[in-house]
Amino acid sequence: IVELLDTNDNVPTIDVTVVTGAVHEDAPVGTVTSMISVADIDSGEYGEVQCQVPEHLPFKLVKTSRANYKLGTNGVLNREIVRIYNITISVWDRGSPPLSTNKTVFVSIADINDNIPRFTQSSYSAYVAENNTPGASIFTVTASDTDFNQNGEVSYCILEIHMQGLPHLRMLLLTQ
């Protein structure tokens, strides 16, 4: 009888199935972004694998079965700070020395309208001489919004306030 002993000669494998292309920055903790399957064709402890993602990221792996995990959110996401996460999934076996492999998953963060527009100054004053040509530029204000695309578009309008039935004060209103 010949008995073959397995050696730790196979590297673990990682298969990733992306569940969503982008996660909204207000996604609740536990929102699943990907499904992960890991395997090692070696036998015994050489075929047993462990899996992790970096702890400093707002994502975590949740084991769903012996060789399957869910990659989900585990903290606050803010698209204005990080637009895309490169999450390295590390898998290693229990051999000595252990064999390992990595795979990177890219998770995009989708913007929500969570920032208000802001003027570049807290207040503005302008003195306008009488008899200006209609349509002449008399003053410039600037505002911005850190949100992305249409969420970051800023528009302006001038409001007229009447006191005792007469135009009294005009105000610039910033809208989003």
C-alpha positions as CSV (number, residue, x, y, z in Angstrom):
1,I,0.0,0.0,0.0
2,V,1.3,3.4,-1.0
3,E,0.1,6.4,0.9
4,L,0.5,9.8,-0.6
5,L,1.0,12.8,1.6
6,D,-0.2,16.1,0.4
7,T,2.2,19.0,0.4
8,N,1.2,22.7,0.5
9,D,1.8,23.2,-3.2
10,N,-1.4,25.1,-4.3
11,V,-2.1,28.7,-3.8
12,P,-5.6,29.6,-2.5
13,T,-7.9,31.2,-5.1
14,I,-10.4,34.0,-4.8
15,D,-13.5,34.6,-7.0
16,V,-15.4,37.8,-6.7
17,T,-18.9,38.5,-7.8
18,V,-19.8,42.2,-7.7
19,V,-23.3,42.8,-6.4
20,T,-23.4,46.6,-7.1
21,G,-21.2,48.9,-9.2
22,A,-21.5,51.8,-6.7
23,V,-22.6,52.3,-3.1
24,H,-24.3,55.5,-2.1
25,E,-22.5,57.4,0.5
26,D,-25.5,57.2,2.9
27,A,-25.7,53.4,2.5
28,P,-26.4,51.7,5.9
29,V,-23.7,49.6,7.6
30,G,-23.9,46.0,6.2
31,T,-24.8,47.0,2.6
32,V,-23.3,44.2,0.5
33,T,-21.0,45.2,-2.4
34,S,-19.6,41.8,-3.4
35,M,-19.8,38.1,-2.8
36,I,-16.4,36.3,-2.3
37,S,-15.6,32.6,-2.8
38,V,-12.3,31.2,-1.6
39,A,-10.8,27.8,-2.2
40,D,-7.5,25.8,-1.9
41,I,-7.4,22.4,-3.6
42,D,-4.8,21.1,-1.1
43,S,-6.1,18.6,1.5
44,G,-6.2,18.9,5.2
45,E,-5.0,22.0,6.9
46,Y,-3.2,23.0,3.7
47,G,-6.6,23.4,2.1
48,E,-8.1,25.4,5.0
49,V,-8.1,29.1,4.2
50,Q,-8.5,32.4,6.1
51,C,-9.6,35.6,4.5
52,Q,-9.5,39.3,5.4
53,V,-9.6,42.9,4.2
54,P,-7.6,45.9,5.7
55,E,-9.1,47.0,9.0
56,H,-8.7,50.7,8.4
57,L,-11.3,50.7,5.6
58,P,-15.1,51.1,6.2
59,F,-15.7,47.6,4.8
60,K,-15.7,44.1,6.3
61,L,-16.0,40.5,5.3
62,V,-18.8,38.4,6.8
63,K,-18.5,34.6,6.5
64,T,-21.6,33.1,5.1
65,S,-20.4,29.5,4.7
66,R,-17.1,27.5,4.9
67,A,-15.7,29.1,1.7
68,N,-18.0,32.1,1.1
69,Y,-18.0,35.7,2.3
70,K,-20.0,38.9,1.8
71,L,-18.0,42.1,1.5
72,G,-20.1,44.9,3.0
73,T,-19.9,48.4,4.4
74,N,-18.8,48.7,8.0
75,G,-18.6,52.5,8.6
76,V,-19.3,56.0,7.3
77,L,-18.8,56.6,3.6
78,N,-18.1,60.1,2.3
79,R,-17.7,60.6,-1.5
80,E,-16.3,64.1,-1.0
81,I,-13.4,62.5,0.8
82,V,-13.0,59.1,-0.9
83,R,-14.5,58.5,-4.4
84,I,-13.4,54.9,-4.9
85,Y,-12.0,52.3,-2.6
86,N,-9.4,49.8,-3.7
87,I,-10.0,46.9,-1.3
88,T,-7.4,44.2,-1.2
89,I,-8.8,40.8,-0.1
90,S,-6.1,38.6,1.3
91,V,-6.4,34.8,1.5
92,W,-3.9,32.4,3.0
93,D,-3.9,28.7,3.9
94,R,-2.7,27.0,7.0
95,G,0.4,25.4,5.5
96,S,3.9,26.1,6.8
97,P,4.9,28.3,5.3
98,P,1.4,29.5,4.3
99,L,0.7,30.2,0.7
100,S,-1.4,33.3,-0.1
101,T,-3.0,35.4,-2.8
102,N,-4.6,38.8,-3.0
103,K,-7.4,40.2,-5.2
104,T,-8.4,43.9,-5.3
105,V,-12.0,44.9,-5.5
106,F,-12.9,48.4,-6.5
107,V,-16.0,50.0,-4.9
108,S,-17.2,53.3,-6.2
109,I,-19.0,55.7,-3.9
110,A,-22.1,57.3,-5.4
111,D,-22.8,60.9,-4.4
112,I,-25.9,62.1,-2.6
113,N,-26.9,65.7,-2.1
114,D,-25.5,66.0,1.4
115,N,-23.6,69.3,1.3
116,I,-25.1,72.8,1.2
117,P,-23.8,75.4,-1.2
118,R,-21.5,78.0,0.4
119,F,-20.6,81.5,-0.6
120,T,-16.8,82.3,-0.6
121,Q,-17.5,85.1,1.9
122,S,-19.9,85.2,4.8
123,S,-21.3,88.5,3.7
124,Y,-21.1,90.9,0.8
125,S,-21.6,94.6,0.4
126,A,-21.9,96.6,-2.7
127,Y,-22.5,100.3,-3.4
128,V,-24.2,101.0,-6.7
129,A,-24.0,104.4,-8.3
130,E,-27.3,105.7,-9.7
131,N,-28.0,105.9,-13.4
132,N,-26.0,102.7,-14.2
133,T,-26.7,101.2,-17.7
134,P,-29.3,98.5,-17.4
135,G,-27.7,95.1,-17.5
136,A,-24.3,96.4,-16.5
137,S,-22.3,94.2,-14.1
138,I,-22.2,95.8,-10.7
139,F,-21.0,93.1,-8.4
140,T,-19.8,89.5,-8.4
141,V,-20.5,86.8,-5.8
142,T,-19.2,83.2,-5.8
143,A,-20.5,80.1,-4.2
144,S,-19.6,76.4,-4.5
145,D,-21.0,73.0,-3.5
146,T,-18.7,70.1,-2.8
147,D,-21.2,67.5,-4.0
148,F,-20.7,65.9,-7.4
149,N,-22.3,66.6,-10.8
150,Q,-25.9,67.9,-10.6
151,N,-25.8,67.6,-6.8
152,G,-23.0,70.2,-6.8
153,E,-24.6,72.7,-9.3
154,V,-25.3,76.1,-7.8
155,S,-27.9,78.6,-9.1
156,Y,-28.6,82.1,-7.9
157,C,-31.7,84.3,-7.8
158,I,-32.4,87.8,-6.5
159,L,-35.3,88.2,-4.1
160,E,-37.1,91.5,-3.6
161,I,-38.5,92.3,-0.2
162,H,-41.3,94.8,0.1
163,M,-41.8,97.0,3.1
164,Q,-44.9,99.1,3.4
165,G,-45.7,98.2,-0.2
166,L,-42.4,99.5,-1.7
167,P,-39.3,97.6,-2.8
168,H,-36.9,97.9,0.1
169,L,-34.2,95.4,0.0
170,R,-32.9,92.9,-2.6
171,M,-31.3,89.8,-1.4
172,L,-29.3,87.1,-3.3
173,L,-30.6,83.6,-2.6
174,L,-28.4,80.6,-3.2
175,T,-30.3,77.5,-4.2
176,Q,-29.4,74.0,-5.1
